[in-house]
Amino acid sequence: MQTGIGAAQHGDDVDPAATLGFEADWETRRIYFSYENRYIYAGDVERSFSHKARAGIAPYIGGYDAMHTWLMLQIDHHPGERDNVVATPFLRLFTQEVMGELGISHKGDVMFNATLQF
């Protein structure tokens, strides 16, 4: 479960804001699936709902201390937008402490994510 409260501003318009969502995943050492949804309410500034699903496969199973590689596909759906589905194939690499993701969507947008655990 994901929740948040705060404020949203657009120009001089400031409204209370809240978000509510759900995320779940299932994985083995070879296969990965996840689903996430999110609703955002921010008065007159924004009201939106979105989904995101990910699927991936590991081309090899690495040892505990090894670099792990995943070939992934992310599908984003934003029902309130005109061109509302985006497909992004990407590569995920991770070790025990560091994870990086790099991909490009079918629209040509670059995706880069990095996580460092400490």
C-alpha positions as CSV (number, residue, x, y, z in Angstrom):
1,M,0.0,0.0,0.0
2,Q,1.3,3.5,-0.9
3,T,-0.1,6.6,0.6
4,G,0.9,10.3,0.8
5,I,-0.5,13.7,1.7
6,G,0.8,17.2,1.0
7,A,0.1,20.2,-1.1
8,A,0.1,20.8,-4.9
9,Q,0.8,24.1,-6.5
10,H,0.1,25.3,-10.0
11,G,0.8,29.1,-10.4
12,D,-1.1,30.8,-7.6
13,D,-3.4,27.8,-7.1
14,V,-2.5,25.7,-4.0
15,D,-4.6,22.7,-3.0
16,P,-4.3,19.8,-0.6
17,A,-3.0,16.7,-2.3
18,A,-3.2,13.0,-1.5
19,T,-2.1,9.8,-3.3
20,L,-3.2,6.3,-2.7
21,G,-1.9,3.2,-4.5
22,F,-1.1,-0.5,-4.4
23,E,2.0,-2.4,-5.5
24,A,2.6,-6.2,-5.6
25,D,5.3,-8.4,-7.2
26,W,6.1,-12.0,-7.6
27,E,9.5,-13.3,-8.5
28,T,11.8,-16.3,-8.7
29,R,15.5,-16.3,-9.5
30,R,14.5,-16.5,-13.2
31,I,11.1,-14.7,-13.6
32,Y,9.7,-11.4,-12.4
33,F,6.2,-9.8,-12.5
34,S,4.9,-6.7,-10.8
35,Y,1.8,-4.4,-10.8
36,E,1.3,-1.0,-9.4
37,N,-1.5,1.5,-9.5
38,R,-1.8,5.0,-8.2
39,Y,-4.6,7.6,-7.7
40,I,-3.7,11.2,-7.2
41,Y,-6.1,13.9,-6.0
42,A,-5.0,17.5,-5.8
43,G,-8.1,19.6,-6.1
44,D,-8.0,21.7,-9.3
45,V,-4.3,21.0,-9.8
46,E,-4.5,17.3,-10.7
47,R,-6.7,14.3,-10.5
48,S,-5.3,11.2,-12.2
49,F,-5.2,7.4,-12.1
50,S,-2.4,5.2,-13.5
51,H,-1.2,1.6,-13.7
52,K,2.2,0.1,-14.3
53,A,3.1,-3.5,-15.0
54,R,6.5,-5.1,-15.3
55,A,7.7,-8.5,-16.5
56,G,11.2,-9.8,-16.7
57,I,13.4,-12.8,-17.3
58,A,17.0,-13.5,-16.1
59,P,19.0,-14.9,-18.9
60,Y,21.2,-16.7,-16.4
61,I,21.1,-17.3,-12.6
62,G,24.1,-15.8,-10.9
63,G,25.7,-16.6,-7.6
64,Y,25.0,-14.6,-4.4
65,D,27.9,-12.1,-4.9
66,A,27.6,-12.0,-8.7
67,M,26.2,-9.3,-11.0
68,H,22.6,-10.2,-11.9
69,T,21.1,-9.2,-15.3
70,W,17.4,-9.0,-16.1
71,L,15.7,-8.3,-19.5
72,M,12.5,-6.4,-18.6
73,L,9.4,-4.8,-20.1
74,Q,7.4,-2.1,-18.5
75,I,3.9,-1.1,-19.6
76,D,2.5,2.2,-18.3
77,H,-1.2,3.1,-18.7
78,H,-2.6,6.6,-18.0
79,P,-6.3,6.4,-18.8
80,G,-6.9,10.2,-18.5
81,E,-4.3,11.0,-21.2
82,R,-4.8,11.0,-25.0
83,D,-1.8,8.7,-25.9
84,N,-2.1,6.7,-22.8
85,V,0.0,3.5,-23.2
86,V,3.8,3.5,-23.1
87,A,5.9,0.3,-23.5
88,T,9.5,0.5,-22.3
89,P,11.9,-2.4,-22.7
90,F,14.9,-2.1,-20.4
91,L,17.9,-3.8,-18.9
92,R,18.3,-4.2,-15.1
93,L,21.7,-4.9,-13.6
94,F,22.2,-5.4,-9.9
95,T,24.6,-6.6,-7.2
96,Q,24.0,-6.8,-3.5
97,E,24.1,-3.0,-3.0
98,V,23.6,-1.3,-6.3
99,M,20.8,-1.6,-8.9
100,G,20.6,0.2,-12.3
101,E,17.9,0.2,-14.9
102,L,18.3,1.7,-18.4
103,G,15.8,1.6,-21.2
104,I,14.0,3.5,-24.0
105,S,10.3,3.6,-24.6
106,H,8.5,3.1,-28.0
107,K,8.1,6.9,-28.0
108,G,11.9,7.4,-27.7
109,D,11.9,8.5,-24.0
110,V,14.9,7.4,-22.0
111,M,14.4,5.7,-18.6
112,F,17.2,5.6,-16.1
113,N,16.8,4.4,-12.4
114,A,19.5,3.8,-9.9
115,T,19.3,2.5,-6.3
116,L,22.0,2.2,-3.7
117,Q,21.4,0.3,-0.5
118,F,23.5,1.1,2.5
